[in-house]
Amino acid sequence: MTLTESPLNASDLLSIVLANRNPFMKVFVPEPQISADKQTLSFVIDWRGQSVTCVVPRRCLEAFFWLPPDADDARVVRVLRDGFSRIEAVARRKLMGRSTRPVRLTEADFSRA
């Protein structure tokens, strides 16, 4: 496109995005750590060049990601990985609002998401 041509409209942009989307692209999911009491999971994300620990309570995974209450560790990790894009987005949104570390996610954070 040259500068004299008209700009792309919304449907053109959507076509470009859909054509360039890679269905095989994987989201990097950090290795989560399960607490000794099995009530929280923690993981580390990169935020503005720093490593930030994020903590998500198991009850959030049960309430918002369909984790069964009696799930074993492998299932807990799988549920976290399956929902990681949303979990990470909530953590990053919380980091933008305040810089408290570690980031402790709550049920209220997911209710607003």
Jmol script that loads the backbone (N, CA, C; Angstrom):
load data "model"
ATOM      1  N   MET A   1       0.851  -1.174   0.000  1.00  0.00           N
ATOM      2  CA  MET A   1       0.000   0.000   0.000  1.00  0.00           C
ATOM      3  C   MET A   1       0.893   1.233   0.000  1.00  0.00           C
ATOM      4  N   THR A   2       0.561   2.205  -0.772  1.00  0.00           N
ATOM      5  CA  THR A   2       1.302   3.467  -0.792  1.00  0.00           C
ATOM      6  C   THR A   2       0.557   4.487   0.048  1.00  0.00           C
ATOM      7  N   LEU A   3       1.224   5.598   0.280  1.00  0.00           N
ATOM      8  CA  LEU A   3       0.603   6.636   1.106  1.00  0.00           C
ATOM      9  C   LEU A   3      -0.627   7.248   0.442  1.00  0.00           C
ATOM     10  N   THR A   4      -0.719   7.142  -0.869  1.00  0.00           N
ATOM     11  CA  THR A   4      -1.858   7.740  -1.559  1.00  0.00           C
ATOM     12  C   THR A   4      -3.092   6.847  -1.550  1.00  0.00           C
ATOM     13  N   GLU A   5      -2.924   5.561  -1.239  1.00  0.00           N
ATOM     14  CA  GLU A   5      -4.071   4.658  -1.194  1.00  0.00           C
ATOM     15  C   GLU A   5      -4.856   4.885   0.087  1.00  0.00           C
ATOM     16  N   SER A   6      -6.108   4.498   0.056  1.00  0.00           N
ATOM     17  CA  SER A   6      -6.937   4.667   1.243  1.00  0.00           C
ATOM     18  C   SER A   6      -6.486   3.690   2.335  1.00  0.00           C
ATOM     19  N   PRO A   7      -6.650   4.056   3.596  1.00  0.00           N
ATOM     20  CA  PRO A   7      -6.263   3.161   4.693  1.00  0.00           C
ATOM     21  C   PRO A   7      -7.145   1.913   4.701  1.00  0.00           C
ATOM     22  N   LEU A   8      -6.662   0.893   5.385  1.00  0.00           N
ATOM     23  CA  LEU A   8      -7.418  -0.357   5.494  1.00  0.00           C
ATOM     24  C   LEU A   8      -8.664  -0.144   6.328  1.00  0.00           C
ATOM     25  N   ASN A   9      -9.730  -0.794   5.943  1.00  0.00           N
ATOM     26  CA  ASN A   9     -10.934  -0.733   6.764  1.00  0.00           C
ATOM     27  C   ASN A   9     -10.930  -1.912   7.742  1.00  0.00           C
ATOM     28  N   ALA A  10     -11.907  -1.992   8.609  1.00  0.00           N
ATOM     29  CA  ALA A  10     -11.945  -3.004   9.656  1.00  0.00           C
ATOM     30  C   ALA A  10     -11.959  -4.423   9.101  1.00  0.00           C
ATOM     31  N   SER A  11     -12.698  -4.664   8.037  1.00  0.00           N
ATOM     32  CA  SER A  11     -12.761  -6.025   7.495  1.00  0.00           C
ATOM     33  C   SER A  11     -11.431  -6.426   6.861  1.00  0.00           C
ATOM     34  N   ASP A  12     -10.703  -5.449   6.263  1.00  0.00           N
ATOM     35  CA  ASP A  12      -9.369  -5.739   5.731  1.00  0.00           C
ATOM     36  C   ASP A  12      -8.419  -6.131   6.859  1.00  0.00           C
ATOM     37  N   LEU A  13      -8.466  -5.377   7.949  1.00  0.00           N
ATOM     38  CA  LEU A  13      -7.597  -5.678   9.088  1.00  0.00           C
ATOM     39  C   LEU A  13      -7.915  -7.045   9.676  1.00  0.00           C
ATOM     40  N   LEU A  14      -9.187  -7.370   9.792  1.00  0.00           N
ATOM     41  CA  LEU A  14      -9.583  -8.665  10.318  1.00  0.00           C
ATOM     42  C   LEU A  14      -9.073  -9.786   9.421  1.00  0.00           C
ATOM     43  N   SER A  15      -9.167  -9.602   8.123  1.00  0.00           N
ATOM     44  CA  SER A  15      -8.674 -10.612   7.182  1.00  0.00           C
ATOM     45  C   SER A  15      -7.182 -10.835   7.346  1.00  0.00           C
ATOM     46  N   ILE A  16      -6.430  -9.744   7.527  1.00  0.00           N
ATOM     47  CA  ILE A  16      -4.981  -9.855   7.705  1.00  0.00           C
ATOM     48  C   ILE A  16      -4.664 -10.588   9.002  1.00  0.00           C
ATOM     49  N   VAL A  17      -5.342 -10.228  10.074  1.00  0.00           N
ATOM     50  CA  VAL A  17      -5.111 -10.882  11.362  1.00  0.00           C
ATOM     51  C   VAL A  17      -5.428 -12.368  11.269  1.00  0.00           C
ATOM     52  N   LEU A  18      -6.562 -12.720  10.706  1.00  0.00           N
ATOM     53  CA  LEU A  18      -6.949 -14.122  10.611  1.00  0.00           C
ATOM     54  C   LEU A  18      -6.005 -14.904   9.707  1.00  0.00           C
ATOM     55  N   ALA A  19      -5.531 -14.285   8.635  1.00  0.00           N
ATOM     56  CA  ALA A  19      -4.619 -14.965   7.717  1.00  0.00           C
ATOM     57  C   ALA A  19      -3.262 -15.211   8.360  1.00  0.00           C
ATOM     58  N   ASN A  20      -2.856 -14.338   9.281  1.00  0.00           N
ATOM     59  CA  ASN A  20      -1.535 -14.456   9.896  1.00  0.00           C
ATOM     60  C   ASN A  20      -1.567 -15.166  11.246  1.00  0.00           C
ATOM     61  N   ARG A  21      -2.718 -15.568  11.687  1.00  0.00           N
ATOM     62  CA  ARG A  21      -2.829 -16.248  12.978  1.00  0.00           C
ATOM     63  C   ARG A  21      -2.309 -17.667  12.824  1.00  0.00           C
ATOM     64  N   ASN A  22      -1.466 -18.064  13.721  1.00  0.00           N
ATOM     65  CA  ASN A  22      -0.887 -19.412  13.682  1.00  0.00           C
ATOM     66  C   ASN A  22      -1.645 -20.290  14.665  1.00  0.00           C
ATOM     67  N   PRO A  23      -2.416 -21.251  14.180  1.00  0.00           N
ATOM     68  CA  PRO A  23      -3.188 -22.094  15.103  1.00  0.00           C
ATOM     69  C   PRO A  23      -2.311 -23.010  15.946  1.00  0.00           C
ATOM     70  N   PHE A  24      -1.027 -23.117  15.592  1.00  0.00           N
ATOM     71  CA  PHE A  24      -0.121 -23.990  16.329  1.00  0.00           C
ATOM     72  C   PHE A  24       0.753 -23.224  17.316  1.00  0.00           C
ATOM     73  N   MET A  25       0.555 -21.920  17.410  1.00  0.00           N
ATOM     74  CA  MET A  25       1.354 -21.118  18.312  1.00  0.00           C
ATOM     75  C   MET A  25       0.990 -21.480  19.755  1.00  0.00           C
ATOM     76  N   LYS A  26       1.986 -21.720  20.542  1.00  0.00           N
ATOM     77  CA  LYS A  26       1.784 -22.092  21.936  1.00  0.00           C
ATOM     78  C   LYS A  26       2.049 -20.892  22.842  1.00  0.00           C
ATOM     79  N   VAL A  27       1.294 -20.797  23.911  1.00  0.00           N
ATOM     80  CA  VAL A  27       1.512 -19.784  24.922  1.00  0.00           C
ATOM     81  C   VAL A  27       2.482 -20.373  25.933  1.00  0.00           C
ATOM     82  N   PHE A  28       3.542 -19.619  26.269  1.00  0.00           N
ATOM     83  CA  PHE A  28       4.483 -20.099  27.270  1.00  0.00           C
ATOM     84  C   PHE A  28       3.812 -20.080  28.635  1.00  0.00           C
ATOM     85  N   VAL A  29       3.826 -21.220  29.295  1.00  0.00           N
ATOM     86  CA  VAL A  29       3.246 -21.333  30.633  1.00  0.00           C
ATOM     87  C   VAL A  29       4.369 -21.711  31.585  1.00  0.00           C
ATOM     88  N   PRO A  30       4.670 -20.840  32.556  1.00  0.00           N
ATOM     89  CA  PRO A  30       5.737 -21.169  33.494  1.00  0.00           C
ATOM     90  C   PRO A  30       5.356 -22.360  34.366  1.00  0.00           C
ATOM     91  N   GLU A  31       6.352 -23.027  34.892  1.00  0.00           N
ATOM     92  CA  GLU A  31       6.112 -24.193  35.742  1.00  0.00           C
ATOM     93  C   GLU A  31       5.537 -23.725  37.087  1.00  0.00           C
ATOM     94  N   PRO A  32       4.322 -24.107  37.408  1.00  0.00           N
ATOM     95  CA  PRO A  32       3.731 -23.684  38.682  1.00  0.00           C
ATOM     96  C   PRO A  32       4.253 -24.522  39.848  1.00  0.00           C
ATOM     97  N   GLN A  33       4.242 -23.919  41.013  1.00  0.00           N
ATOM     98  CA  GLN A  33       4.614 -24.604  42.246  1.00  0.00           C
ATOM     99  C   GLN A  33       3.365 -24.697  43.121  1.00  0.00           C
ATOM    100  N   ILE A  34       3.093 -25.878  43.626  1.00  0.00           N
ATOM    101  CA  ILE A  34       1.944 -26.082  44.510  1.00  0.00           C
ATOM    102  C   ILE A  34       2.439 -25.955  45.935  1.00  0.00           C
ATOM    103  N   SER A  35       1.727 -25.177  46.749  1.00  0.00           N
ATOM    104  CA  SER A  35       2.135 -24.986  48.143  1.00  0.00           C
ATOM    105  C   SER A  35       2.024 -26.288  48.920  1.00  0.00           C
ATOM    106  N   ALA A  36       2.711 -26.347  50.043  1.00  0.00           N
ATOM    107  CA  ALA A  36       2.720 -27.556  50.874  1.00  0.00           C
ATOM    108  C   ALA A  36       1.312 -27.931  51.333  1.00  0.00           C
ATOM    109  N   ASP A  37       0.471 -26.928  51.616  1.00  0.00           N
ATOM    110  CA  ASP A  37      -0.893 -27.221  52.065  1.00  0.00           C
ATOM    111  C   ASP A  37      -1.869 -27.411  50.898  1.00  0.00           C
ATOM    112  N   LYS A  38      -1.340 -27.291  49.658  1.00  0.00           N
ATOM    113  CA  LYS A  38      -2.107 -27.515  48.425  1.00  0.00           C
ATOM    114  C   LYS A  38      -3.242 -26.508  48.216  1.00  0.00           C
ATOM    115  N   GLN A  39      -3.165 -25.361  48.890  1.00  0.00           N
ATOM    116  CA  GLN A  39      -4.222 -24.364  48.769  1.00  0.00           C
ATOM    117  C   GLN A  39      -3.899 -23.250  47.790  1.00  0.00           C
ATOM    118  N   THR A  40      -2.625 -23.142  47.369  1.00  0.00           N
ATOM    119  CA  THR A  40      -2.251 -22.116  46.401  1.00  0.00           C
ATOM    120  C   THR A  40      -1.263 -22.673  45.386  1.00  0.00           C
ATOM    121  N   LEU A  41      -1.239 -22.019  44.236  1.00  0.00           N
ATOM    122  CA  LEU A  41      -0.242 -22.297  43.207  1.00  0.00           C
ATOM    123  C   LEU A  41       0.489 -20.994  42.948  1.00  0.00           C
ATOM    124  N   SER A  42       1.779 -21.090  42.723  1.00  0.00           N
ATOM    125  CA  SER A  42       2.542 -19.891  42.386  1.00  0.00           C
ATOM    126  C   SER A  42       3.296 -20.129  41.089  1.00  0.00           C
ATOM    127  N   PHE A  43       3.525 -19.047  40.373  1.00  0.00           N
ATOM    128  CA  PHE A  43       4.285 -19.088  39.138  1.00  0.00           C
ATOM    129  C   PHE A  43       4.933 -17.725  38.958  1.00  0.00           C
ATOM    130  N   VAL A  44       5.920 -17.664  38.096  1.00  0.00           N
ATOM    131  CA  VAL A  44       6.669 -16.428  37.884  1.00  0.00           C
ATOM    132  C   VAL A  44       6.426 -15.944  36.454  1.00  0.00           C
ATOM    133  N   ILE A  45       6.147 -14.637  36.339  1.00  0.00           N
ATOM    134  CA  ILE A  45       6.023 -14.019  35.018  1.00  0.00           C
ATOM    135  C   ILE A  45       7.029 -12.880  34.929  1.00  0.00           C
ATOM    136  N   ASP A  46       7.331 -12.495  33.707  1.00  0.00           N
ATOM    137  CA  ASP A  46       8.208 -11.356  33.468  1.00  0.00           C
ATOM    138  C   ASP A  46       7.348 -10.105  33.386  1.00  0.00           C
ATOM    139  N   TRP A  47       7.699  -9.096  34.170  1.00  0.00           N
ATOM    140  CA  TRP A  47       6.956  -7.837  34.164  1.00  0.00           C
ATOM    141  C   TRP A  47       7.949  -6.691  34.139  1.00  0.00           C
ATOM    142  N   ARG A  48       8.002  -6.027  32.997  1.00  0.00           N
ATOM    143  CA  ARG A  48       8.887  -4.879  32.816  1.00  0.00           C
ATOM    144  C   ARG A  48      10.330  -5.203  33.192  1.00  0.00           C
ATOM    145  N   GLY A  49      10.774  -6.366  32.724  1.00  0.00           N
ATOM    146  CA  GLY A  49      12.157  -6.771  32.931  1.00  0.00           C
ATOM    147  C   GLY A  49      12.454  -7.399  34.285  1.00  0.00           C
ATOM    148  N   GLN A  50      11.442  -7.590  35.103  1.00  0.00           N
ATOM    149  CA  GLN A  50      11.631  -8.196  36.417  1.00  0.00           C
ATOM    150  C   GLN A  50      10.802  -9.469  36.525  1.00  0.00           C
ATOM    151  N   SER A  51      11.287 -10.402  37.318  1.00  0.00           N
ATOM    152  CA  SER A  51      10.523 -11.618  37.600  1.00  0.00           C
ATOM    153  C   SER A  51       9.580 -11.338  38.756  1.00  0.00           C
ATOM    154  N   VAL A  52       8.302 -11.620  38.533  1.00  0.00           N
ATOM    155  CA  VAL A  52       7.289 -11.368  39.554  1.00  0.00           C
ATOM    156  C   VAL A  52       6.564 -12.673  39.852  1.00  0.00           C
ATOM    157  N   THR A  53       6.497 -13.008  41.121  1.00  0.00           N
ATOM    158  CA  THR A  53       5.766 -14.202  41.546  1.00  0.00           C
ATOM    159  C   THR A  53       4.288 -13.871  41.664  1.00  0.00           C
ATOM    160  N   CYS A  54       3.467 -14.753  41.120  1.00  0.00           N
ATOM    161  CA  CYS A  54       2.014 -14.621  41.207  1.00  0.00           C
ATOM    162  C   CYS A  54       1.475 -15.833  41.956  1.00  0.00           C
ATOM    163  N   VAL A  55       0.496 -15.596  42.788  1.00  0.00           N
ATOM    164  CA  VAL A  55      -0.089 -16.655  43.596  1.00  0.00           C
ATOM    165  C   VAL A  55      -1.586 -16.704  43.318  1.00  0.00           C
ATOM    166  N   VAL A  56      -2.074 -17.894  42.977  1.00  0.00           N
ATOM    167  CA  VAL A  56      -3.504 -18.071  42.728  1.00  0.00           C
ATOM    168  C   VAL A  56      -4.030 -19.154  43.676  1.00  0.00           C
ATOM    169  N   PRO A  57      -5.050 -18.837  44.451  1.00  0.00           N
ATOM    170  CA  PRO A  57      -5.622 -19.837  45.353  1.00  0.00           C
ATOM    171  C   PRO A  57      -6.341 -20.947  44.585  1.00  0.00           C
ATOM    172  N   ARG A  58      -6.274 -22.118  45.108  1.00  0.00           N
ATOM    173  CA  ARG A  58      -6.959 -23.264  44.511  1.00  0.00           C
ATOM    174  C   ARG A  58      -8.458 -22.979  44.374  1.00  0.00           C
ATOM    175  N   ARG A  59      -9.041 -22.284  45.335  1.00  0.00           N
ATOM    176  CA  ARG A  59     -10.481 -22.015  45.287  1.00  0.00           C
ATOM    177  C   ARG A  59     -10.851 -21.188  44.054  1.00  0.00           C
ATOM    178  N   CYS A  60      -9.922 -20.356  43.547  1.00  0.00           N
ATOM    179  CA  CYS A  60     -10.186 -19.618  42.308  1.00  0.00           C
ATOM    180  C   CYS A  60     -10.254 -20.579  41.124  1.00  0.00           C
ATOM    181  N   LEU A  61      -9.365 -21.566  41.113  1.00  0.00           N
ATOM    182  CA  LEU A  61      -9.393 -22.555  40.025  1.00  0.00           C
ATOM    183  C   LEU A  61     -10.680 -23.373  40.105  1.00  0.00           C
ATOM    184  N   GLU A  62     -11.137 -23.647  41.312  1.00  0.00           N
ATOM    185  CA  GLU A  62     -12.388 -24.399  41.473  1.00  0.00           C
ATOM    186  C   GLU A  62     -13.587 -23.570  41.021  1.00  0.00           C
ATOM    187  N   ALA A  63     -13.579 -22.292  41.370  1.00  0.00           N
ATOM    188  CA  ALA A  63     -14.732 -21.442  41.082  1.00  0.00           C
ATOM    189  C   ALA A  63     -14.788 -20.967  39.628  1.00  0.00           C
ATOM    190  N   PHE A  64     -13.640 -20.724  39.012  1.00  0.00           N
ATOM    191  CA  PHE A  64     -13.639 -20.100  37.696  1.00  0.00           C
ATOM    192  C   PHE A  64     -13.060 -20.955  36.577  1.00  0.00           C
ATOM    193  N   PHE A  65     -12.444 -22.084  36.924  1.00  0.00           N
ATOM    194  CA  PHE A  65     -11.812 -22.918  35.899  1.00  0.00           C
ATOM    195  C   PHE A  65     -12.221 -24.384  36.026  1.00  0.00           C
ATOM    196  N   TRP A  66     -13.290 -24.658  36.724  1.00  0.00           N
ATOM    197  CA  TRP A  66     -13.908 -25.982  36.821  1.00  0.00           C
ATOM    198  C   TRP A  66     -12.981 -27.053  37.386  1.00  0.00           C
ATOM    199  N   LEU A  67     -12.097 -26.676  38.310  1.00  0.00           N
ATOM    200  CA  LEU A  67     -11.254 -27.669  38.973  1.00  0.00           C
ATOM    201  C   LEU A  67     -12.102 -28.417  39.990  1.00  0.00           C
ATOM    202  N   PRO A  68     -12.158 -29.749  39.915  1.00  0.00           N
ATOM    203  CA  PRO A  68     -12.910 -30.503  40.917  1.00  0.00           C
ATOM    204  C   PRO A  68     -12.239 -30.373  42.288  1.00  0.00           C
ATOM    205  N   PRO A  69     -13.004 -30.292  43.368  1.00  0.00           N
ATOM    206  CA  PRO A  69     -12.431 -30.144  44.706  1.00  0.00           C
ATOM    207  C   PRO A  69     -11.468 -31.266  45.090  1.00  0.00           C
ATOM    208  N   ASP A  70     -11.679 -32.461  44.549  1.00  0.00           N
ATOM    209  CA  ASP A  70     -10.831 -33.592  44.917  1.00  0.00           C
ATOM    210  C   ASP A  70      -9.715 -33.857  43.900  1.00  0.00           C
ATOM    211  N   ALA A  71      -9.401 -32.886  43.053  1.00  0.00           N
ATOM    212  CA  ALA A  71      -8.404 -33.070  41.988  1.00  0.00           C
ATOM    213  C   ALA A  71      -7.010 -33.286  42.562  1.00  0.00           C
ATOM    214  N   ASP A  72      -6.261 -34.164  41.906  1.00  0.00           N
ATOM    215  CA  ASP A  72      -4.874 -34.400  42.310  1.00  0.00           C
ATOM    216  C   ASP A  72      -3.979 -33.297  41.736  1.00  0.00           C
ATOM    217  N   ASP A  73      -2.689 -33.315  42.107  1.00  0.00           N
ATOM    218  CA  ASP A  73      -1.759 -32.268  41.694  1.00  0.00           C
ATOM    219  C   ASP A  73      -1.652 -32.146  40.171  1.00  0.00           C
ATOM    220  N   ALA A  74      -1.631 -33.268  39.484  1.00  0.00           N
ATOM    221  CA  ALA A  74      -1.502 -33.235  38.024  1.00  0.00           C
ATOM    222  C   ALA A  74      -2.688 -32.507  37.393  1.00  0.00           C
ATOM    223  N   ARG A  75      -3.872 -32.750  37.907  1.00  0.00           N
ATOM    224  CA  ARG A  75      -5.068 -32.085  37.373  1.00  0.00           C
ATOM    225  C   ARG A  75      -5.047 -30.594  37.696  1.00  0.00           C
ATOM    226  N   VAL A  76      -4.581 -30.235  38.889  1.00  0.00           N
ATOM    227  CA  VAL A  76      -4.491 -28.830  39.278  1.00  0.00           C
ATOM    228  C   VAL A  76      -3.571 -28.090  38.307  1.00  0.00           C
ATOM    229  N   VAL A  77      -2.423 -28.677  38.022  1.00  0.00           N
ATOM    230  CA  VAL A  77      -1.466 -28.053  37.104  1.00  0.00           C
ATOM    231  C   VAL A  77      -2.058 -27.968  35.698  1.00  0.00           C
ATOM    232  N   ARG A  78      -2.746 -28.996  35.254  1.00  0.00           N
ATOM    233  CA  ARG A  78      -3.350 -28.987  33.922  1.00  0.00           C
ATOM    234  C   ARG A  78      -4.417 -27.886  33.807  1.00  0.00           C
ATOM    235  N   VAL A  79      -5.226 -27.722  34.840  1.00  0.00           N
ATOM    236  CA  VAL A  79      -6.252 -26.675  34.827  1.00  0.00           C
ATOM    237  C   VAL A  79      -5.597 -25.293  34.790  1.00  0.00           C
ATOM    238  N   LEU A  80      -4.525 -25.112  35.563  1.00  0.00           N
ATOM    239  CA  LEU A  80      -3.817 -23.835  35.532  1.00  0.00           C
ATOM    240  C   LEU A  80      -3.258 -23.580  34.134  1.00  0.00           C
ATOM    241  N   ARG A  81      -2.662 -24.579  33.529  1.00  0.00           N
ATOM    242  CA  ARG A  81      -2.104 -24.414  32.181  1.00  0.00           C
ATOM    243  C   ARG A  81      -3.195 -24.120  31.163  1.00  0.00           C
ATOM    244  N   ASP A  82      -4.306 -24.819  31.255  1.00  0.00           N
ATOM    245  CA  ASP A  82      -5.405 -24.596  30.307  1.00  0.00           C
ATOM    246  C   ASP A  82      -5.968 -23.182  30.420  1.00  0.00           C
ATOM    247  N   GLY A  83      -5.997 -22.641  31.618  1.00  0.00           N
ATOM    248  CA  GLY A  83      -6.554 -21.306  31.823  1.00  0.00           C
ATOM    249  C   GLY A  83      -5.512 -20.221  31.961  1.00  0.00           C
ATOM    250  N   PHE A  84      -4.268 -20.547  31.612  1.00  0.00           N
ATOM    251  CA  PHE A  84      -3.179 -19.613  31.904  1.00  0.00           C
ATOM    252  C   PHE A  84      -3.320 -18.265  31.206  1.00  0.00           C
ATOM    253  N   SER A  85      -3.796 -18.232  29.995  1.00  0.00           N
ATOM    254  CA  SER A  85      -3.923 -16.938  29.303  1.00  0.00           C
ATOM    255  C   SER A  85      -4.790 -15.978  30.112  1.00  0.00           C
ATOM    256  N   ARG A  86      -5.901 -16.472  30.610  1.00  0.00           N
ATOM    257  CA  ARG A  86      -6.797 -15.627  31.410  1.00  0.00           C
ATOM    258  C   ARG A  86      -6.171 -15.285  32.766  1.00  0.00           C
ATOM    259  N   ILE A  87      -5.541 -16.274  33.399  1.00  0.00           N
ATOM    260  CA  ILE A  87      -4.906 -16.054  34.704  1.00  0.00           C
ATOM    261  C   ILE A  87      -3.801 -15.011  34.577  1.00  0.00           C
ATOM    262  N   GLU A  88      -2.979 -15.148  33.549  1.00  0.00           N
ATOM    263  CA  GLU A  88      -1.894 -14.186  33.334  1.00  0.00           C
ATOM    264  C   GLU A  88      -2.442 -12.795  33.053  1.00  0.00           C
ATOM    265  N   ALA A  89      -3.506 -12.702  32.265  1.00  0.00           N
ATOM    266  CA  ALA A  89      -4.103 -11.396  31.969  1.00  0.00           C
ATOM    267  C   ALA A  89      -4.596 -10.715  33.247  1.00  0.00           C
ATOM    268  N   VAL A  90      -5.207 -11.479  34.132  1.00  0.00           N
ATOM    269  CA  VAL A  90      -5.685 -10.925  35.401  1.00  0.00           C
ATOM    270  C   VAL A  90      -4.498 -10.462  36.253  1.00  0.00           C
ATOM    271  N   ALA A  91      -3.442 -11.255  36.287  1.00  0.00           N
ATOM    272  CA  ALA A  91      -2.252 -10.891  37.064  1.00  0.00           C
ATOM    273  C   ALA A  91      -1.615  -9.615  36.517  1.00  0.00           C
ATOM    274  N   ARG A  92      -1.499  -9.517  35.198  1.00  0.00           N
ATOM    275  CA  ARG A  92      -0.902  -8.320  34.593  1.00  0.00           C
ATOM    276  C   ARG A  92      -1.778  -7.082  34.814  1.00  0.00           C
ATOM    277  N   ARG A  93      -3.079  -7.259  34.749  1.00  0.00           N
ATOM    278  CA  ARG A  93      -3.987  -6.137  35.023  1.00  0.00           C
ATOM    279  C   ARG A  93      -3.813  -5.667  36.467  1.00  0.00           C
ATOM    280  N   LYS A  94      -3.642  -6.615  37.370  1.00  0.00           N
ATOM    281  CA  LYS A  94      -3.450  -6.261  38.782  1.00  0.00           C
ATOM    282  C   LYS A  94      -2.108  -5.552  38.976  1.00  0.00           C
ATOM    283  N   LEU A  95      -1.077  -5.987  38.263  1.00  0.00           N
ATOM    284  CA  LEU A  95       0.228  -5.330  38.340  1.00  0.00           C
ATOM    285  C   LEU A  95       0.168  -3.892  37.835  1.00  0.00           C
ATOM    286  N   MET A  96      -0.641  -3.645  36.809  1.00  0.00           N
ATOM    287  CA  MET A  96      -0.769  -2.278  36.285  1.00  0.00           C
ATOM    288  C   MET A  96      -1.395  -1.354  37.326  1.00  0.00           C
ATOM    289  N   GLY A  97      -2.310  -1.886  38.111  1.00  0.00           N
ATOM    290  CA  GLY A  97      -3.006  -1.077  39.105  1.00  0.00           C
ATOM    291  C   GLY A  97      -2.198  -0.813  40.363  1.00  0.00           C
ATOM    292  N   ARG A  98      -1.338  -1.754  40.701  1.00  0.00           N
ATOM    293  CA  ARG A  98      -0.491  -1.586  41.893  1.00  0.00           C
ATOM    294  C   ARG A  98       0.703  -2.514  41.756  1.00  0.00           C
ATOM    295  N   SER A  99       1.772  -2.110  42.361  1.00  0.00           N
ATOM    296  CA  SER A  99       3.013  -2.865  42.171  1.00  0.00           C
ATOM    297  C   SER A  99       3.340  -3.780  43.352  1.00  0.00           C
ATOM    298  N   THR A 100       2.353  -4.144  44.140  1.00  0.00           N
ATOM    299  CA  THR A 100       2.582  -5.024  45.282  1.00  0.00           C
ATOM    300  C   THR A 100       3.063  -6.379  44.791  1.00  0.00           C
ATOM    301  N   ARG A 101       4.084  -6.881  45.420  1.00  0.00           N
ATOM    302  CA  ARG A 101       4.628  -8.186  45.045  1.00  0.00           C
ATOM    303  C   ARG A 101       4.764  -9.039  46.290  1.00  0.00           C
ATOM    304  N   PRO A 102       4.505 -10.319  46.235  1.00  0.00           N
ATOM    305  CA  PRO A 102       3.997 -11.045  45.075  1.00  0.00           C
ATOM    306  C   PRO A 102       2.549 -10.650  44.776  1.00  0.00           C
ATOM    307  N   VAL A 103       2.125 -10.944  43.557  1.00  0.00           N
ATOM    308  CA  VAL A 103       0.754 -10.659  43.143  1.00  0.00           C
ATOM    309  C   VAL A 103      -0.122 -11.795  43.642  1.00  0.00           C
ATOM    310  N   ARG A 104      -1.054 -11.479  44.498  1.00  0.00           N
ATOM    311  CA  ARG A 104      -1.979 -12.484  45.043  1.00  0.00           C
ATOM    312  C   ARG A 104      -3.336 -12.290  44.385  1.00  0.00           C
ATOM    313  N   LEU A 105      -3.705 -13.243  43.557  1.00  0.00           N
ATOM    314  CA  LEU A 105      -4.989 -13.165  42.864  1.00  0.00           C
ATOM    315  C   LEU A 105      -6.102 -13.648  43.788  1.00  0.00           C
ATOM    316  N   THR A 106      -7.257 -13.032  43.644  1.00  0.00           N
ATOM    317  CA  THR A 106      -8.400 -13.387  44.492  1.00  0.00           C
ATOM    318  C   THR A 106      -9.605 -13.704  43.611  1.00  0.00           C
ATOM    319  N   GLU A 107     -10.633 -14.230  44.218  1.00  0.00           N
ATOM    320  CA  GLU A 107     -11.863 -14.500  43.476  1.00  0.00           C
ATOM    321  C   GLU A 107     -12.442 -13.207  42.895  1.00  0.00           C
ATOM    322  N   ALA A 108     -12.293 -12.109  43.641  1.00  0.00           N
ATOM    323  CA  ALA A 108     -12.794 -10.814  43.150  1.00  0.00           C
ATOM    324  C   ALA A 108     -12.077 -10.398  41.866  1.00  0.00           C
ATOM    325  N   ASP A 109     -10.784 -10.708  41.749  1.00  0.00           N
ATOM    326  CA  ASP A 109     -10.042 -10.367  40.528  1.00  0.00           C
ATOM    327  C   ASP A 109     -10.633 -11.085  39.324  1.00  0.00           C
ATOM    328  N   PHE A 110     -11.032 -12.343  39.491  1.00  0.00           N
ATOM    329  CA  PHE A 110     -11.582 -13.101  38.389  1.00  0.00           C
ATOM    330  C   PHE A 110     -13.035 -12.736  38.120  1.00  0.00           C
ATOM    331  N   SER A 111     -13.744 -12.265  39.128  1.00  0.00           N
ATOM    332  CA  SER A 111     -15.132 -11.850  38.933  1.00  0.00           C
ATOM    333  C   SER A 111     -15.214 -10.638  38.034  1.00  0.00           C
ATOM    334  N   ARG A 112     -14.207  -9.794  38.106  1.00  0.00           N
ATOM    335  CA  ARG A 112     -14.169  -8.573  37.294  1.00  0.00           C
ATOM    336  C   ARG A 112     -13.636  -8.835  35.897  1.00  0.00           C
ATOM    337  N   ALA A 113     -12.986  -9.988  35.689  1.00  0.00           N
ATOM    338  CA  ALA A 113     -12.325 -10.255  34.395  1.00  0.00           C
ATOM    339  C   ALA A 113     -13.269 -10.569  33.332  1.00  0.00           C
TER     340      ALA A 113
END
end "model"
wireframe off; spacefill off
backbone 0.3
color backbone group
